[in-house]
Amino acid sequence: MRTDWIGLFAAAAVSFPAAVLNAGAPADEAAPGYTDSGQLKFPANFRTWVYLTTGFNMSYVATSSNSDTFDNVFVNPTAYAAFLATGTWPDKTVLVLEARRGVPKSSIDRTGASQGGRVGLEVHVKDVGRFKGGWAFFDFAGDGPGQLLPQTLSCYTCHAEHAAVDTTFVQFYPTLKPIAAQHHTLSAAYLADEAVAHLGAAH
């Protein structure tokens, strides 16, 4: 399980205009689907969803790596429209983290790195009727069904303790963090982290 992503408790009932619900792709096209054994079906069209951000070599623990990695985050359009209207995520939100290898000096590039092949894919799903706490992580190998990650893993605790909105790392989504601030949905835990960070910077 990669620990360097966003990339995701309790569900809140939200209401928003019907026009918002109908924005973007139809809900039945992007909503999470499961196999009979409980695996998450691969979100085949996720690259046509709403792009949120790209992280570069991110990690939440002190570590080093010999290779560069880009983490691209996408969300299903219906969930995105709901977030714009409410500042939080509706049920059936699907957040995809696609990790791609960094390729230095590709083609005519002489100083930076561009994105190469995919090296990992994780999905964070909000399905209140299915998962304890409302959210679950799935890890994909290739394009096959995703394996449910046990809720005993540290990624669940980390997201619960540090995520900006509803156990998701909205603090790393530059277009959505201001929306959450406007709707006053930033979590107390995240605001406490920010206060500590600012205090440390001041010293």
N, C-alpha and C positions, 0 to 999 in steps of 0.2 A: 504493500500500500504506500503510494507516494504521500508524503506529509507536506509537500510544498505547494499546496493549492488552496485555492479559494475556499476558488473558489467557493458551510452549509449546516423554538421547539414548539412550543405549543402553537397549534393553529388558531388563528383568530378568524371569526366570521366577518367578512367584509362585503360591502355592497358597492356597486358602481354601475354606471349606465350600460344599457344593453349594447350601445355602440362600441363601448370598450371591450365587452366580452366577445364581440364579433370581429374585432380588429385582427389583422394578420392572418395566419393560417387557421383553418377550422380546428376547433379543440380536438376532434377525434383523429386528426392527422398527427398531432404532436404530443398528445397525452401519453403517459407511460403505458406500455403494454407488457404483459408477463407471460412466461411459458407456464405449462401445467406444474412444473417443479418449482416455480417461484423465481426463476431467473428473469432479469429485465431484458426485453427484446432490444436489439441494437437500434438506436435512433438514426435510421439511415439518412434522413434528410437534414441532419442537424446543421450542416454548413449553409443551409438556406435560412436558418433561424437568425435571431438578432445577436449580433456580435457585441460583447460587453467590454472585453479588455484582453490584453496580452501581458503576462508576467514574464520576466526574463531572469533565469537562474534564481528563482525565489525559493527560500527555505525558512521554516519557522524554528529550526534548531541550528546551532553552530556546526557547520559542516563545509566540506569543500568537494569539488568535483572536477574531473579532468575534461569534461565536456559541457558545452552550453546547451540549455534547454529553453524553449519558448512554450508557455502555457496559454493556450487560447481558450477563452470562455464564451460559450453561446447559451442562450436561453430560448425556450419556445415562445413564439410571438404573443400568444394569449396571456401568458404569465407576465411578459414584459409590459404589455398594455395595462394590465391590472396594477403593476408596480407603479407605473407613471401616475395612475389615478389615486392610489392609496398609500404608497410608500412601503408596501409590504407584499409578500408573495401569496398568491392564492393556492388552494389545493390543486394538485396535479401539475405544479411547477416542475420543470425538468431543466437542470443546469448541467451542461457538458463541459468538461475540462479535457481538451485535446493537447497532449504534449508532443512537441516536435523537436527533432534534433537541430541544433544550431550549426550552420555550415559557414565557416569563415572564408572570406575572399572567394566567393562563388562568382563565376562569370566575370563581369568587369568590376565587381566590388573589390576594393583594395584595403579597406580599413575595418569593416564591421562584420556582421554575420546575418545571414538570411535563414529562412526556415527550410528544413529538409524533411526527411521521412518521419512518419508518426512513430513515436516510441511508447505511447501509452494513452489510455482513454479511461476516464472515470466519469460517473454520472451521479449527481445528487438529486434525489427525487423527493418531492413533498406529496405524500399520499396518506392523509390523516386516518383513513379507515383501515389502512393496511399495516402501518409501522408505528411502534411505540415511540412517542415523542414527535410523530408526524413525518420525520425525515429519515432517509436511508441512503447509504453510499453503495454503489455498484462498481466493480472493476471489470474491464473488458480486456480480453486477449483476442486481438484481431477483430473481426466483425461478428463474432458469435455472441450468444446471449451473455449478459453480464452477471457476475457472481455477487451475491449479496455479501457485504462485509459485516462481520459481527459487531454489534453495538458495544462490545467490550473493548474495541480498539480505541486508541487514543485520539483518532481523528474526530470522533463524536464529542469527546470531552473538550477538545481544543475549540471546536466550532461553538459549542455551548457556552464556553467561558470567554471567548474573545470576538465572536462575530458581531458585526455592526447591526444586522437586521435578521431576525428570525433564524438564527444559527447559520447565516450565510455571510461571507466576507465582502459585504457591500463596500467596506472601506477601501477596497482595491478596484472598485468599479467607478471610474471618474465621472461618468454621466449619471449614475444612480445615487451616489452618496449625497449630492445636493437635494435630490428629490426626497430622500429619507429625512434629511434635516428639515425640509419644509413641512413635512407631514409629522414631524416629531416622533419618528419610529426608530431612531437610533437607540440601541440597547444601553442599559445602565452599565453593563459590563464593559462595553466598548468605550463609552464615555469615561469610565474610570481608567481604562488603559491609556486613553489620550491625555488625561490629566497627569498621570504619572510620567508619560513621555515628555510632556511640555515642561513639567517640573524639573526633570533630569536635564533637558536641553538648556534650561535657564541657569543651571549650575555648571 
